[in-house]
Amino acid sequence: MNKIAFLLVFTLVSLASCRDGSSYDMESAKQGGFESLSISGESDESLPPPPASPGINETMKSFDGVSTEETKDKSEAGSANNASGGLTSATTVASAPIKMAEKIKKTADVNISVEDYKVARVAIDKIVKTGNGYISGENEQNSTYSISNSMTIRVANKDFDAMVSNIAGVASHVNSKNIYMEDVTAEFVDITARLKTKKEVEKRYIDLLQKAVKITDILEVEEHLRGIREEIESKEGQLKLLNDQVAYSTINLNFSQSFEYTPQDEPGFFGRMGHAFGNGWKGFLSFLIGLVYVWPLWLILGLTAYFLVKFIKRKMKK
C-alpha cells in the first residue's frame, strides 16, 4: 500500500510539472511573436511592399504654385527640395542671413546763376572730368534775354559731396540746392535673397530635368525652368540697376546767364518826320516795282488800244 500511495503521489507531481512547463512554453511563444505558429497553426502572410518613390509627375505637383512673392520664395525652395527627394536623398536648404554694408543712394538738385556762361561751362566740364564723373545728358536753351543749360551729372559716390561743393563755387549766385539720401540696403538684401532662392530652385529643376524620361515630364520641367530663369533675369536686372544707382550718384544741375535788357530811345518830332519821308519814298519805289511786275498786262492793254484806235479810224474814213 505504501508503494502504491508513493507511486500515485509521484505521478501527480509529474503531471503538475509537465503542465507548468507547457504553459511556460506557450507564454514564451506568445512573447516571442510566434503564438499564431504554435497555437493557431495558420500560414505565414507576406509583409506589405514598401511604398514606391514618387515619380516625376507627382513631384511636379509641388511646383504649380511657384510665385515671385517673398512669402512663396521659401516654399519654392522647399517644394523643389521635396521634389528632388523623390529621386535622390532629401536635402535641407538653410538660408543664412545676408550681411552687407549700407547702400546709400544720393541725388542732388542744384540751380545756379553765372556771370559768363561760356566760362562757367568750361569750368564745370573740368570739375566733372577731374572728379571721377561724367555728363549723361544736357539740354541747352538760348533766348534773347538768357542762356541756360540743364545737365545731368553722374559721379562716384565717394566724390559726390566734393563735386557738389565745387559746382556751387562756379556760381555767382546759388538759387537752390537740394540733396536727397536714400538707404536702399533693405531693398538690396531683399532682392539678393530672392535671387539666391530662385537660383536654388533652378538648380533643382535642372536635376529633375536630367532624371526625367518621359517627354511630357521633360516638357513640364522645361516650362517651369523657363519661368524661373525669367524671374532670375528680372532680379539680376533690378540688382544691377540698384548697384549702379549706389555706385554713381546723380547731380541734376541747371545753370544760366541772364542778359540785361536795354530799351532803345524813342525819336523826337523831326526824327519821326524823317522816318515818315523815308518810309514814303520806300513805298513809292515799291509801287513802281509793282508796276514792273505786271508788264505783261500793260503790253496786252497797249496792243488792244492800238488795234482799237486803228479800227475806229478806218471806219471814220468810210
VOBA-1610 file (N, C-alpha, C; in pm, whole numbers, padded with zeros to 5 digits, always signed):
BEGIN
Met+00083-00120+00000Met+00000+00000+00000Met+00086+00124+00000Asn+00190+00118+00082Asn+00277+00236+00086Asn+00341+00262-00050Lys+00379+00155-00119Lys+00439+00172-00251Lys+00339+00230-00349Ile+00213+00179-00340Ile+00109+00229-00433Ile+00083+00376-00408Ala+00074+00413-00278Ala+00049+00554-00245Ala+00164+00641-00293Phe+00286+00595-00280Phe+00402+00671-00323Phe+00400+00692-00472Leu+00362+00584-00549Leu+00355+00595-00695Leu+00250+00694-00738Leu+00134+00696-00670Leu+00028+00792-00705Leu+00074+00934-00682Val+00141+00957-00570Val+00189+01093-00540Val+00293+01136-00642Phe+00383+01044-00680Phe+00487+01076-00778Phe+00427+01109-00914Thr+00320+01032-00950Thr+00253+01054-01080Thr+00188+01192-01084Leu+00118+01229-00974Leu+00051+01360-00967Leu+00153+01474-00976Val+00265+01459-00908Val+00368+01563-00911Val+00426+01577-01051Ser+00444+01465-01120Ser+00499+01468-01256Ser+00404+01538-01352Leu+00274+01505-01337Leu+00174+01569-01425Leu+00169+01720-01402Ala+00179+01759-01276Ala+00177+01903-01246Ala+00297+01973-01306Ser+00414+01907-01301Ser+00535+01967-01357Ser+00523+01982-01508Cys+00468+01883-01575Cys+00451+01890-01723Cys+00356+02001-01761Arg+00246+02017-01682Arg+00151+02124-01715Arg+00214+02261-01699Asp+00294+02281-01594Asp+00361+02411-01576Asp+00458+02438-01689Gly+00533+02338-01734Gly+00629+02355-01844Gly+00560+02391-01973Ser+00445+02327-01995Ser+00371+02356-02121Ser+00319+02497-02123Ser+00266+02544-02008Ser+00214+02681-02002Ser+00327+02782-02015Tyr+00444+02748-01960Tyr+00559+02838-01972Tyr+00603+02850-02118Asp+00602+02734-02189Asp+00641+02736-02331Asp+00546+02819-02413Met+00415+02811-02381Met+00317+02888-02456Met+00334+03039-02431Glu+00361+03076-02305Glu+00384+03217-02275Glu+00507+03268-02349Ser+00611+03185-02351Ser+00733+03226-02421Ser+00707+03243-02569Ala+00626+03152-02624Ala+00594+03164-02767Ala+00516+03289-02796Lys+00421+03323-02702Lys+00344+03446-02724Lys+00432+03568-02719Gln+00522+03572-02620Gln+00610+03687-02607Gln+00705+03697-02726Gly+00743+03588-02784Gly+00836+03589-02897Gly+00766+03615-03028Gly+00635+03631-03028Gly+00563+03663-03150Gly+00530+03542-03232Phe+00530+03422-03177Phe+00504+03302-03255Phe+00378+03232-03208Glu+00286+03303-03149Glu+00162+03243-03098Glu+00082+03183-03213Ser+00078+03252-03326Ser-00001+03201-03437Ser+00059+03073-03493Leu+00191+03053-03476Leu+00253+02933-03529Leu+00234+02814-03437Ser+00241+02836-03304Ser+00236+02724-03209Ser+00094+02687-03171Ile+00000+02784-03182Ile-00135+02754-03135Ile-00232+02743-03250Ser-00244+02851-03327Ser-00347+02851-03430Ser-00307+02768-03550Gly-00176+02765-03580Gly-00133+02684-03693Gly-00163+02747-03826Glu-00194+02875-03827Glu-00225+02940-03953Glu-00097+02964-04031Ser-00109+02984-04167Ser+00007+03005-04255Ser+00058+03147-04242Asp+00190+03164-04266Asp+00252+03297-04261Asp+00201+03382-04377Glu+00185+03514-04349Glu+00146+03610-04452Glu+00266+03700-04483Ser+00283+03734-04610Ser+00397+03818-04651Ser+00375+03961-04610Leu+00485+04032-04581Leu+00478+04173-04541Leu+00435+04258-04659Pro+00365+04372-04632Pro+00324+04460-04743Pro+00447+04521-04809Pro+00442+04544-04940Pro+00559+04601-05011Pro+00584+04743-04968Pro+00708+04790-04968Pro+00740+04929-04928Pro+00681+05027-05028Pro+00642+05144-04979Pro+00585+05244-05070Pro+00685+05285-05176Ala+00633+05299-05296Ala+00721+05337-05407Ala+00756+05485-05398Ser+00873+05518-05451Ser+00916+05659-05452Ser+00832+05737-05552Pro+00800+05862-05520Pro+00719+05941-05613Pro+00792+05966-05743Gly+00717+05967-05853Gly+00774+05989-05985Gly+00781+06136-06018Ile+00818+06162-06144Ile+00831+06300-06190Ile+00698+06372-06186Asn+00592+06302-06229Asn+00460+06367-06233Asn+00413+06408-06095Glu+00439+06320-05996Glu+00395+06354-05860Glu+00478+06466-05802Thr+00609+06462-05827Thr+00694+06567-05770Thr+00666+06702-05833Met+00624+06702-05959Met+00599+06830-06028Met+00476+06900-05973Lys+00388+06826-05905Lys+00269+06890-05850Lys+00302+06994-05745Ser+00415+06973-05679Ser+00453+07068-05574Ser+00508+07197-05630Phe+00527+07207-05765Phe+00583+07326-05827Phe+00477+07416-05888Asp+00352+07374-05886Asp+00249+07452-05955Asp+00228+07588-05894Gly+00261+07604-05769Gly+00235+07731-05701Gly+00354+07824-05698Val+00448+07813-05795Val+00566+07899-05795Val+00524+08042-05817Ser+00573+08135-05731Ser+00534+08275-05740Ser+00655+08362-05716Thr+00643+08487-05753Thr+00752+08582-05733Thr+00745+08653-05600Glu+00643+08631-05521Glu+00629+08698-05393Glu+00729+08644-05294Glu+00763+08725-05199Glu+00863+08686-05099Glu+00813+08571-05014Thr+00684+08567-04982Thr+00630+08462-04896Thr+00632+08327-04964Lys+00645+08326-05098Lys+00644+08200-05170Lys+00782+08157-05215Asp+00881+08243-05197Asp+01016+08207-05237Asp+01068+08087-05157Lys+01040+08088-05027Lys+01085+07979-04943Lys+01011+07850-04978Ser+00881+07860-05008Ser+00806+07741-05043Ser+00854+07681-05174Glu+00906+07767-05266Glu+00961+07715-05390Glu+01082+07628-05360Ala+01171+07680-05275Ala+01289+07603-05240Ala+01251+07474-05171Gly+01149+07481-05081Gly+01105+07361-05012Gly+01042+07262-05105Ser+00961+07310-05199Ser+00896+07221-05295Ser+00998+07154-05383Ala+01094+07234-05432Ala+01198+07177-05516Ala+01280+07075-05439Asn+01303+07101-05312Asn+01379+07010-05228Asn+01304+06879-05211Asn+01172+06888-05186Asn+01090+06769-05172Asn+01084+06691-05302Ala+01075+06768-05415Ala+01067+06700-05544Ala+01195+06623-05573Ser+01307+06683-05547Ser+01432+06612-05571Ser+01450+06497-05473Gly+01384+06505-05359Gly+01391+06397-05262Gly+01326+06271-05312Gly+01230+06280-05407Gly+01167+06163-05463Gly+01261+06086-05552Leu+01370+06149-05598Leu+01463+06084-05686Leu+01596+06057-05618Thr+01633+06144-05526Thr+01759+06127-05453Thr+01729+06148-05307Ser+01834+06144-05225Ser+01816+06168-05083Ser+01780+06312-05059Ala+01692+06336-04961Ala+01643+06472-04934Ala+01753+06556-04872Thr+01754+06683-04912Thr+01849+06778-04856Thr+01773+06894-04798Thr+01831+06966-04707Thr+01767+07078-04640Thr+01835+07206-04680Val+01753+07305-04724Val+01807+07434-04765Val+01813+07525-04644Ala+01931+07565-04609Ala+01950+07653-04494Ala+01978+07793-04546Ser+01885+07884-04523Ser+01901+08021-04569Ser+01966+08106-04460Ala+02095+08131-04477Ala+02168+08211-04379Ala+02140+08359-04401Pro+02138+08438-04296Pro+02112+08582-04313Pro+02223+08648-04394Ile+02183+08742-04482Ile+02278+08811-04569Ile+02325+08939-04500Lys+02457+08953-04489Lys+02515+09071-04425Lys+02592+09151-04530Met+02570+09282-04533Met+02640+09368-04628Met+02647+09509-04575Ala+02736+09587-04634Ala+02750+09727-04592Ala+02628+09808-04636Glu+02612+09924-04576Glu+02499+10009-04610Glu+02508+10056-04755Lys+02394+10056-04821Lys+02382+10102-04959Lys+02304+10233-04959Ile+02372+10344-04987Ile+02311+10477-04984Ile+02305+10533-05126Lys+02186+10573-05168Lys+02168+10635-05299Lys+02153+10786-05280Lys+02241+10864-05346Lys+02244+11009-05328Lys+02201+11080-05456Thr+02123+11187-05438Thr+02077+11269-05551Thr+02080+11416-05508Ala+02125+11504-05599Ala+02130+11648-05570Ala+02064+11724-05685Asp+01985+11827-05649Asp+01925+11920-05745Asp+01984+12057-05718Val+02063+12110-05813Val+02134+12236-05795Val+02095+12332-05906Asn+02058+12455-05866Asn+02022+12561-05962Asn+02107+12684-05930Ile+02190+12727-06028Ile+02282+12838-06003Ile+02275+12939-06118Ser+02318+13061-06089Ser+02334+13167-06190Ser+02482+13197-06205Val+02525+13223-06329Val+02666+13251-06356Val+02677+13385-06428Glu+02796+13445-06417Glu+02820+13573-06483Glu+02852+13554-06632Asp+02928+13452-06663Asp+02965+13425-06802Asp+02937+13278-06831Tyr+02845+13252-06921Tyr+02803+13115-06949Tyr+02917+13030-07004Lys+02991+13083-07100Lys+03098+13006-07164Lys+03208+12970-07065Val+03247+13066-06981Val+03350+13039-06881Val+03302+12936-06780Ala+03175+12948-06739Ala+03119+12853-06642Ala+03111+12713-06701Arg+03077+12703-06828Arg+03068+12571-06892Arg+03202+12501-06896Val+03307+12575-06929Val+03442+12517-06930Val+03482+12472-06789Ala+03451+12555-06689Ala+03487+12521-06550Ala+03412+12397-06504Ile+03283+12383-06538Ile+03204+12266-06497Ile+03255+12140-06565Asp+03290+12148-06693Asp+03347+12032-06762Asp+03476+11985-06694Lys+03558+12079-06652Lys+03683+12044-06585Lys+03656+11978-06449Ile+03559+12031-06376Ile+03525+11973-06245Ile+03474+11830-06259Val+03393+11806-06362Val+03337+11672-06382Val+03447+11573-06420Lys+03537+11611-06509Lys+03642+11520-06554Lys+03740+11486-06442Thr+03777+11586-06363Thr+03874+11562-06255Thr+03808+11499-06132Gly+03676+11496-06127Gly+03606+11442-06010Gly+03549+11304-06028Asn+03604+11225-06123Asn+03557+11087-06147Asn+03409+11082-06183Gly+03367+11174-06270Gly+03227+11176-06311Gly+03214+11188-06461Tyr+03090+11191-06507Tyr+03064+11209-06650Tyr+02926+11272-06667Ile+02906+11338-06782Ile+02779+11404-06812Ile+02693+11305-06892Ser+02582+11265-06837Ser+02496+11167-06903Ser+02392+11232-06993Gly+02371+11364-06979Gly+02274+11432-07065Gly+02270+11581-07034Glu+02233+11660-07136Glu+02222+11804-07116Glu+02126+11863-07219Asn+02070+11978-07184Asn+01974+12049-07270Asn+02002+12199-07261Glu+02058+12255-07368Glu+02093+12397-07370Glu+01984+12478-07440Gln+01948+12591-07381Gln+01846+12679-07438Gln+01899+12822-07442Asn+01877+12887-07556Asn+01928+13023-07576Asn+01814+13112-07622Ser+01795+13225-07554Ser+01690+13320-07589Ser+01750+13461-07592Thr+01664+13559-07616Thr+01711+13698-07625Thr+01763+13749-07492Tyr+01702+13703-07386Tyr+01733+13759-07254Tyr+01817+13668-07166Ser+01838+13540-07205Ser+01916+13449-07120Ser+01964+13329-07201Ile+02062+13259-07143Ile+02109+13131-07196Ile+02124+13037-07077Ser+02073+12913-07090Ser+02071+12820-06976Ser+02103+12680-07025Asn+02138+12593-06928Asn+02172+12455-06960Asn+02126+12367-06843Ser+02048+12264-06876Ser+02006+12164-06777Ser+02091+12039-06801Met+02169+12001-06701Met+02270+11897-06717Met+02253+11790-06611Thr+02269+11664-06651Thr+02266+11551-06558Thr+02407+11495-06546Ile+02460+11494-06425Ile+02597+11450-06399Ile+02594+11326-06311Arg+02670+11222-06351Arg+02688+11102-06268Arg+02829+11103-06211Val+02840+11080-06082Val+02969+11088-06014Val+02979+10973-05915Ala+03102+10925-05893Ala+03124+10820-05794Ala+03075+10865-05657Asn+03018+10772-05583Asn+02954+10805-05456Asn+03050+10876-05360Lys+03176+10835-05359Lys+03272+10892-05264Lys+03309+11036-05301Asp+03290+11076-05427Asp+03324+11211-05471Asp+03202+11301-05485Phe+03088+11254-05438Phe+02962+11329-05457Phe+02966+11464-05386Asp+02997+11465-05258Asp+02994+11588-05178Asp+03094+11691-05231Ala+03214+11644-05268Ala+03316+11737-05317Ala+03273+11801-05449Met+03210+11724-05537Met+03170+11780-05666Met+03056+11881-05649Val+02962+11854-05560Val+02853+11950-05537Val+02911+12083-05487Ser+03008+12075-05397Ser+03070+12198-05345Ser+03147+12272-05454Asn+03219+12198-05539Asn+03297+12262-05645Asn+03205+12329-05749Ile+03094+12266-05781Ile+03000+12325-05876Ile+02938+12452-05818Ala+02905+12448-05691Ala+02849+12568-05627Ala+02949+12683-05628Gly+03080+12651-05628Gly+03181+12756-05630Gly+03189+12829-05763Val+03137+12770-05870Val+03137+12836-06001Val+03030+12945-06009Ala+02928+12935-05927Ala+02811+13023-05938Ala+02838+13162-05885Ser+02774+13257-05949Ser+02770+13392-05894Ser+02661+13402-05788His+02560+13314-05801His+02453+13308-05702His+02390+13170-05707Val+02378+13105-05591Val+02315+12973-05582Val+02165+12995-05557Asn+02085+12964-05657Asn+01940+12983-05643Asn+01876+12878-05553Ser+01918+12753-05568Ser+01865+12646-05483Ser+01961+12527-05487Lys+01963+12452-05376Lys+02045+12330-05368Lys+01977+12232-05274Asn+01932+12119-05327Asn+01863+12016-05250Asn+01938+11883-05266Ile+01966+11818-05154Ile+02036+11690-05154Ile+01948+11585-05086Tyr+01930+11472-05154Tyr+01848+11363-05104Tyr+01935+11239-05087Met+01918+11171-04973Met+01990+11047-04945Met+01888+10939-04908Glu+01898+10826-04977Glu+01803+10716-04956Glu+01880+10588-04924Asp+01845+10525-04812Asp+01908+10399-04772Asp+01833+10284-04839Val+01899+10216-04932Val+01836+10107-05007Val+01896+09972-04966Thr+01954+09965-04847Thr+02016+09840-04801Thr+01912+09729-04790Ala+01796+09761-04730Ala+01691+09659-04713Ala+01643+09607-04848Glu+01624+09696-04942Glu+01581+09654-05075Glu+01689+09567-05142Phe+01813+09605-05121Phe+01925+09529-05179Phe+01929+09388-05121Val+01914+09378-04988Val+01916+09246-04922Val+01798+09161-04969Asp+01682+09224-04981Asp+01562+09151-05023Asp+01580+09093-05163Ile+01628+09173-05257Ile+01646+09125-05394Ile+01753+09016-05399Thr+01861+09033-05321Thr+01967+08933-05319Thr+01917+08800-05265Ala+01835+08805-05158Ala+01780+08681-05101Ala+01686+08613-05199Arg+01601+08691-05266Arg+01510+08633-05364Arg+01588+08568-05479Leu+01693+08635-05523Leu+01774+08582-05633Leu+01841+08451-05592Lys+01889+08446-05470Lys+01953+08324-05421Lys+01854+08208-05418Thr+01732+08235-05370Thr+01630+08131-05365Thr+01592+08083-05504Lys+01577+08178-05598Lys+01542+08141-05735Lys+01649+08051-05796Lys+01776+08080-05770Lys+01883+08000-05827Lys+01886+07860-05766Glu+01851+07849-05638Glu+01844+07717-05576Glu+01732+07633-05639Val+01619+07699-05663Val+01508+07629-05729Val+01547+07589-05870Glu+01617+07677-05942Glu+01661+07646-06078Glu+01752+07523-06078Lys+01841+07514-05980Lys+01933+07401-05974Lys+01858+07270-05955Arg+01751+07272-05873Arg+01674+07151-05850Arg+01592+07112-05973Tyr+01544+07212-06045Tyr+01474+07182-06170Tyr+01568+07119-06272Ile+01692+07166-06275Ile+01789+07108-06367Ile+01816+06962-06330Asp+01825+06933-06199Asp+01842+06795-06155Asp+01725+06708-06199Leu+01602+06762-06184Leu+01484+06687-06227Leu+01485+06664-06378Leu+01529+06766-06452Leu+01531+06755-06598Leu+01628+06646-06643Gln+01741+06634-06575Gln+01839+06532-06612Gln+01790+06391-06583Lys+01695+06378-06487Lys+01647+06246-06448Lys+01511+06212-06508Ala+01452+06307-06581Ala+01322+06282-06644Ala+01341+06192-06766Val+01243+06103-06790Val+01249+06008-06900Val+01138+06035-07001Lys+01017+06056-06952Lys+00904+06077-07041Lys+00910+06216-07106Ile+00858+06225-07227Ile+00857+06353-07299Ile+00771+06455-07225Thr+00657+06409-07173Thr+00567+06502-07102Thr+00634+06557-06977Asp+00709+06473-06906Asp+00781+06519-06788Asp+00889+06621-06825Ile+00960+06594-06935Ile+01066+06686-06979Ile+01009+06821-07017Leu+00896+06820-07092Leu+00834+06946-07132Leu+00783+07024-07012Glu+00726+06954-06916Glu+00673+07021-06797Glu+00784+07084-06714Val+00894+07012-06696Val+01007+07065-06620Val+01069+07184-06693Glu+01082+07175-06826Glu+01140+07285-06902Glu+01053+07410-06895Glu+00921+07394-06892Glu+00831+07509-06880Glu+00851+07579-06746His+00858+07503-06639His+00883+07563-06507His+01023+07626-06501Leu+01120+07560-06564Leu+01256+07612-06564Leu+01264+07744-06639Arg+01189+07756-06750Arg+01188+07881-06826Arg+01132+07995-06742Gly+01023+07971-06669Gly+00966+08075-06582Gly+01061+08118-06473Ile+01130+08021-06413Ile+01226+08054-06306Ile+01341+08137-06362Arg+01389+08103-06481Arg+01501+08177-06539Arg+01460+08319-06575Glu+01337+08340-06620Glu+01289+08475-06648Glu+01287+08559-06520Glu+01243+08499-06410Glu+01242+08570-06283Glu+01384+08600-06235Ile+01476+08508-06259Ile+01616+08530-06221Ile+01674+08647-06300Glu+01647+08653-06431Glu+01697+08764-06513Glu+01638+08897-06467Ser+01510+08896-06429Ser+01446+09019-06380Ser+01512+09067-06251Lys+01536+08975-06158Lys+01600+09012-06032Lys+01743+09060-06054Glu+01815+08996-06146Glu+01952+09039-06174Glu+01953+09179-06235Gly+01853+09210-06320Gly+01843+09345-06376Gly+01816+09449-06269Gln+01724+09418-06176Gln+01696+09511-06066Gln+01820+09532-05980Leu+01893+09425-05955Leu+02013+09434-05872Leu+02121+09516-05942Lys+02134+09500-06074Lys+02232+09577-06150Lys+02199+09725-06148Leu+02071+09759-06167Leu+02028+09898-06164Leu+02053+09960-06027Leu+02021+09886-05921Leu+02040+09936-05786Leu+02188+09956-05756Asn+02271+09865-05803Asn+02416+09880-05783Asn+02469+10003-05854Asp+02418+10030-05975Asp+02462+10148-06050Asp+02419+10276-05979Gln+02296+10278-05926Gln+02248+10397-05857Gln+02325+10423-05728Val+02373+10317-05665Val+02451+10333-05542Val+02595+10369-05573Ala+02654+10304-05674Ala+02794+10329-05707Ala+02814+10470-05763Tyr+02716+10519-05843Tyr+02725+10652-05902Tyr+02604+10735-05861Ser+02631+10846-05793Ser+02525+10938-05752Ser+02490+11031-05868Thr+02376+11098-05856Thr+02324+11183-05964Thr+02316+11328-05918Ile+02365+11418-06002Ile+02354+11562-05978Ile+02276+11624-06094Asn+02160+11678-06064Asn+02080+11748-06165Asn+02112+11898-06155Leu+02190+11947-06251Leu+02241+12084-06247Leu+02172+12171-06352Asn+02132+12291-06311Asn+02080+12391-06404Asn+02155+12521-06378Phe+02228+12569-06480Phe+02299+12697-06465Phe+02261+12787-06582Ser+02254+12917-06556Ser+02205+13012-06657Ser+02273+13147-06640Gln+02275+13221-06750Gln+02323+13359-06751Gln+02212+13447-06808Ser+02182+13555-06738Ser+02077+13648-06782Ser+02141+13771-06844Phe+02083+13818-06955Phe+02132+13938-07023Phe+02046+14058-06981Glu+02113+14173-06963Glu+02039+14294-06926Glu+01966+14350-07048Tyr+01843+14392-07026Tyr+01761+14449-07133Tyr+01780+14600-07136Thr+01824+14653-07252Thr+01846+14797-07267Thr+01742+14853-07365Pro+01645+14928-07317Pro+01541+14982-07407Pro+01600+15089-07499Gln+01554+15095-07625Gln+01601+15193-07722Gln+01530+15328-07701Asp+01604+15439-07728Asp+01546+15574-07714Asp+01449+15601-07830Glu+01330+15656-07797Glu+01232+15690-07900Glu+01270+15821-07969Pro+01257+15833-08103Pro+01294+15957-08174Pro+01194+16069-08145Gly+01240+16196-08167Gly+01153+16312-08149Gly+01068+16339-08272Phe+01013+16466-08278Phe+00921+16501-08387Phe+00992+16497-08522Phe+01105+16567-08532Phe+01176+16572-08659Phe+01231+16434-08698Gly+01266+16362-08599Gly+01312+16227-08630Gly+01201+16141-08686Arg+01084+16158-08630Arg+00970+16082-08680Arg+00932+16129-08821Met+00942+16264-08849Met+00915+16314-08984Met+01014+16256-09084Gly+01139+16253-09045Gly+01239+16193-09134Gly+01206+16048-09164His+01165+15976-09062His+01126+15835-09082His+01007+15826-09175Ala+00913+15923-09164Ala+00793+15922-09249Ala+00831+15943-09395Phe+00917+16047-09424Phe+00959+16070-09562Phe+01035+15948-09616Gly+01118+15895-09533Gly+01193+15777-09577Gly+01101+15661-09610Asn+01004+15639-09523Asn+00910+15529-09547Asn+00824+15556-09670Gly+00786+15690-09694Gly+00707+15723-09813Gly+00785+15696-09941Trp+00911+15739-09944Trp+00994+15714-10061Trp+01008+15564-10088Lys+01025+15487-09980Lys+01034+15342-09996Lys+00903+15286-10050Gly+00789+15345-10008Gly+00660+15299-10060Gly+00644+15328-10207Phe+00690+15451-10249Phe+00681+15487-10391Phe+00765+15393-10477Leu+00884+15366-10432Leu+00968+15273-10507Leu+00904+15135-10515Ser+00843+15093-10404Ser+00776+14963-10404Ser+00661+14962-10504Phe+00589+15078-10519Phe+00479+15088-10614Phe+00531+15075-10757Leu+00641+15143-10787Leu+00699+15133-10921Leu+00744+14990-10952Ile+00803+14931-10856Ile+00848+14793-10875Ile+00728+14702-10899Gly+00615+14732-10830Gly+00495+14652-10851Gly+00441+14667-10992Leu+00450+14790-11047Leu+00403+14809-11184Leu+00487+14730-11283Val+00615+14726-11257Val+00703+14650-11346Val+00668+14501-11341Tyr+00628+14453-11223Tyr+00594+14311-11208Tyr+00480+14271-11302Val+00388+14368-11337Val+00270+14335-11419Val+00289+14384-11562Trp+00412+14387-11616Trp+00437+14435-11752Trp+00361+14356-11858Pro+00336+14228-11843Pro+00257+14160-11949Pro+00117+14219-11963Leu+00060+14262-11850Leu-00072+14322-11857Leu-00069+14453-11937Trp+00035+14536-11914Trp+00046+14663-11988Trp+00069+14638-12136Leu+00138+14536-12171Leu+00161+14503-12311Leu+00032+14464-12380Ile-00047+14382-12313Ile-00175+14341-12372Ile-00269+14459-12388Leu-00274+14545-12283Leu-00362+14663-12292Leu-00316+14758-12404Gly-00186+14778-12424Gly-00134+14866-12530Gly-00169+14814-12668Leu-00152+14686-12692Leu-00184+14628-12821Leu-00334+14635-12849Thr-00411+14613-12746Thr-00556+14620-12765Thr-00598+14763-12803Ala-00540+14861-12732Ala-00574+15002-12762Ala-00529+15041-12902Tyr-00414+14995-12947Tyr-00363+15029-13080Tyr-00455+14977-13189Phe-00491+14852-13182Phe-00578+14796-13285Phe-00718+14855-13279Leu-00763+14890-13160Leu-00896+14950-13147Leu-00900+15089-13211Val-00797+15171-13188Val-00790+15306-13247Val-00779+15296-13399Lys-00700+15206-13448Lys-00682+15187-13591Lys-00813+15144-13656Phe-00888+15061-13590Phe-01015+15015-13644Phe-01116+15130-13649Ile-01117+15214-13547Ile-01211+15327-13544Ile-01179+15428-13656Lys-01050+15456-13675Lys-01009+15550-13782Lys-01053+15497-13918Arg-01040+15372-13945Arg-01076+15312-14072Arg-01228+15326-14095Lys-01302+15314-13993Lys-01447+15327-14005Lys-01487+15470-14036Met-01417+15561-13973Met-01448+15702-13993Met-01414+15746-14138Lys-01313+15693-14200Lys-01279+15727-14338Lys-01387+15677-14433Lys-01447+15567-14410Lys-01552+15516-14494Lys-01679+15598-14477
//
